[in-house]
Amino acid sequence: MARKATQGAIRAAKDRWFWSLGRGPGGAATFWKYIHLKSKVPINTASFTAGGQIFSEPQSIASQFLAAFKKNFSSAAIDFPFFRRAPTQMPKLTELAITAGEVEVLLKTMDAKSATGPDKIPAIFMKNCSTTISQSLAHIFQLSLRASDLPINFKCAAVTPIPKDGDRTKFMNWRPISVTSLVGKVLEKHVRNKMAMFFEANNTLPDSQHGFRNARSCTTMLMRTLDDWSAALDNQNGAHVNVVFLDWAKAFDQVPHQRLLTKLQHYGVDGAALKWVKNLLVGRSQFVRFNGACSESCEVPSGVIQGSVLGPLLFNVFVADLPSVVQTNLVQYADDCTVYNQIRSEDDVDALQEDLARIDVWCTNNGMKLNAKKCVVMDVTRARQPCMPHYTVGGAALEYVATQRLLGVHISSNLRWNHHVDIQRKNAARTLGFAARNLHSCSNSV
């Protein structure tokens, strides 16, 4: 009797807890966040392999991650081709002044749950004390912008490894995401807003770029490409569109600082504003955090910061001239780059191949590299007979694929959605199954 009563009390308590979890301030999102956390494999049980060795201690794993991420950088001196300054009559962005009122607005609109940076100043403190600290922060920011200099702790990043596709026991299959000072991010956001307004007003960024821009998104890029491909197939029976999905090797980490600064100057960023960006890029350092352990720090000689506020915009500026070398069709989402052409004759095949060659030259001229092994081509068609010409990037032949994941959507060569729907159905079933297993002791009402 006592045992049954105890089990019933435990079940009732679980019911009340799960019920409150879904009915609380966060609603269903809080419930599913709990399920998501439960579904994760504890990372502290992970071990990694490199050079024939197995690493299982957090400290050694953090150090190995740092060594792996250091290989992503480019430190070689490159003699870049000439890139002219902005014409004299072109509008210039030379000042990045900020007021206490602007600082207060930036603080109040912060996400209170943002990850705390190396300086350990939490977002919730900055947000709740925005009125009190805005004047002091504005003074610090004004000094930084006028002197084109940043406090050293603004330029230190704590790197968190995030798994990519592939074997998770390999360090190379993890992506570095940098967590920087939240105070520094407030200043970065102000600079980003000023620069974004300047670039949009002067049409600096090409129409092909959909990443990290106002009124642009993954959705707009997918709509643009799928509409183009569907129109080609609908307008001509048996039409073919050859689509090349390009992959840059460590794109954000490889950006040469001097080349980026030259391009910023070309597009009108000059004076104190350009010097401030230079100071932001030069003299950076990073260390890796893994399971509570921290590696030693290292210098960051190249790249724009993944996980920063200003990094994506700087990358967009860096690749803004890429569409000028492409004569077929190009769409971009930051470093996701897709080139395509409708194939009616061999001339169309040659045009696409010539564009691939020009893009490869552009990469060489700008210190970037294409990962030919991950570049693939798809023949988008509903015809029975495929059209699969031979394409190369950097001398390496491209592999044809029947399906390809683009910005989270699984595209099939016939533009039907069976494959994508099937994957989403399996993912949903897996999630619901996991939830059911974790709630098996609860009542049907939960």
BELVENCOR-V276234 format. One line per field, one symbol per residue. phi: phi as a letter, one per 20 degrees, with the letter a starting at -180 (. if undefined). A space follows every 10 residues. Layout:
phi=???
This chain:
phi=.fffffffff ffffgfffff fedfgemfff ffffffffff fgffefcccb lmdddcegff fffffgffff ffeddffdef ffcfffggef gcddccgcdf ffffffffef ffegffeffm efffffffdg ffeffffgff ffffffelbc gfffdddeed fdfdfoffed ffecdededd gffffffgff fgffffffff fdlfefffed elcfmcagff ffffffffff ffffebfmfc ceddeeceel gffegfffff fffgfgeoeb mfffffffff eenfbbbddb lnecefebfd ebndffneee ggfffgffef eggfeddecc cccleeccdb bfddbfffff ffffffffff fgfffcmdce egfdecccee adffefdcfe dcclnefeee cecbeclnde edfemedgff ffffffffff fffffffedf eeffff
